[in-house]
Amino acid sequence: MSLEGYDAFEDPYCYPGVSVLRNRLDIRDQSELDAFEVEISTLRAEEPLPEGDFDPPHYRRIHHHLFQDVYIWAGQYRTVRISKGGNSFCYPEHIPAQMDALFRKLSGGGAFARPGLDAFLDTLCPFLSELNAIHPFREGNGRVQLAFVGLIGETFGRPFHFEKLSRETYLSAVVASYFGRLQPLRDELTTLLT
């Protein structure tokens, strides 16, 4: 994914003087890196995702799985402050505590086992909104979120139909959730479940 719109200061993740992330293939062209990253993370997403307890280590293993071929830091929390569109994500020094607190609410995934679609979405929407606001990784947050949501759906009998996903409307819904407006995200997820 392009870093356009992201702000990061004194970013050790990037090559000097440019906004291209350091990567395993030493690709210095942003378009070429974007294409490689999408291709390889898509291939990795088609493989079985790591199993786990729906906790922060599990989430980090999924990020590592998707991006291990691209970034040496795959699966590691970011260490720089970033923002997008002037809106800051969680400061890196708070990421571990925020992730632990957020995932504790999931009770090892048990929070998704409550009966009824409304209860499922009542848990998933605020979780996804908070997870996006934390933005724990330097890159790949959106893709790991969708992979994790897909795993949740498979595990708890609510498979998502990602072929219905409209990147534009889904992204708008995620942005709205950052500002506390969860209904657009709920609508998008409902569409993907039916």
Backbone hydrogen bonds, N-H to C=O, Kabsch-Sander energy under -0.5 kcal/mol:
donor,donor_aa,acceptor,acceptor_aa,energy
6,Y,3,L,-2.8
7,D,83,S,-2.6
9,F,81,R,-0.7
14,C,11,D,-1.4
15,Y,20,V,-2.4
18,V,15,Y,-1.9
22,R,13,Y,-3.9
24,R,70,V,-2.9
26,D,23,N,-1.5
30,Q,28,R,-0.5
33,L,29,D,-2.5
34,D,30,Q,-2.9
35,A,31,S,-2.3
36,F,32,E,-2.3
37,E,33,L,-3.0
38,V,34,D,-2.5
39,E,35,A,-2.3
40,I,36,F,-2.8
41,S,37,E,-2.3
42,T,38,V,-2.0
43,L,39,E,-2.0
44,R,40,I,-2.4
45,A,41,S,-1.9
46,E,42,T,-1.0
46,E,43,L,-0.6
47,E,44,R,-1.1
59,Y,55,D,-2.3
60,R,56,P,-2.6
61,R,57,P,-2.0
62,I,58,H,-1.9
63,H,59,Y,-2.0
64,H,60,R,-2.5
65,H,61,R,-2.7
66,L,62,I,-2.2
67,F,63,H,-2.2
68,Q,64,H,-1.6
70,V,67,F,-1.5
71,Y,67,F,-2.4
74,A,71,Y,-1.4
76,Q,73,W,-2.4
78,R,136,P,-3.0
83,S,7,D,-1.6
84,K,87,N,-2.2
85,G,5,G,-1.3
87,N,84,K,-1.8
88,S,86,G,-0.6
89,F,82,I,-2.4
90,C,133,A,-1.8
94,H,91,Y,-2.2
95,I,91,Y,-0.7
95,I,92,P,-0.8
98,Q,94,H,-2.6
99,M,95,I,-3.0
100,D,96,P,-2.4
101,A,97,A,-2.4
102,L,98,Q,-2.5
103,F,99,M,-2.7
104,R,100,D,-1.7
105,K,101,A,-0.9
105,K,102,L,-0.8
106,L,103,F,-1.3
107,S,104,R,-1.3
108,G,103,F,-0.5
109,G,106,L,-0.8
110,G,107,S,-1.7
111,A,106,L,-2.3
112,F,109,G,-2.1
113,A,110,G,-1.5
114,R,111,A,-0.5
120,F,116,G,-1.8
121,L,117,L,-2.7
122,D,118,D,-2.5
123,T,119,A,-1.2
124,L,120,F,-2.6
125,C,121,L,-2.4
127,F,123,T,-1.4
128,L,124,L,-2.9
129,S,125,C,-2.3
130,E,126,P,-2.5
131,L,127,F,-2.7
132,N,128,L,-2.3
133,A,129,S,-1.9
134,I,130,E,-1.9
135,H,131,L,-2.2
144,V,140,G,-2.1
145,Q,141,N,-2.2
146,L,142,G,-2.2
147,A,143,R,-2.2
148,F,144,V,-2.5
149,V,145,Q,-2.7
150,G,146,L,-2.6
151,L,147,A,-2.0
152,I,148,F,-2.5
153,G,149,V,-2.7
154,E,150,G,-2.5
155,T,151,L,-2.6
156,F,152,I,-2.4
157,G,154,E,-1.0
158,R,153,G,-3.1
161,H,192,L,-3.3
162,F,160,F,-0.9
164,K,161,H,-2.1
165,L,162,F,-1.4
167,R,165,L,-0.7
170,Y,166,S,-2.9
171,L,167,R,-2.5
172,S,168,E,-1.9
173,A,169,T,-2.0
174,V,170,Y,-2.3
175,V,171,L,-2.4
176,A,172,S,-2.4
177,S,173,A,-1.9
178,Y,174,V,-1.3
179,F,175,V,-0.8
179,F,176,A,-0.9
180,G,177,S,-1.9
181,R,176,A,-2.2
182,L,180,G,-1.0
186,R,182,L,-2.6
187,D,183,Q,-2.8
188,E,184,P,-2.2
189,L,185,L,-2.7
190,T,186,R,-2.5
191,T,187,D,-2.1
192,L,188,E,-1.7
193,L,189,L,-1.0
193,L,190,T,-0.7
194,T,190,T,-0.8
194,T,191,T,-0.7
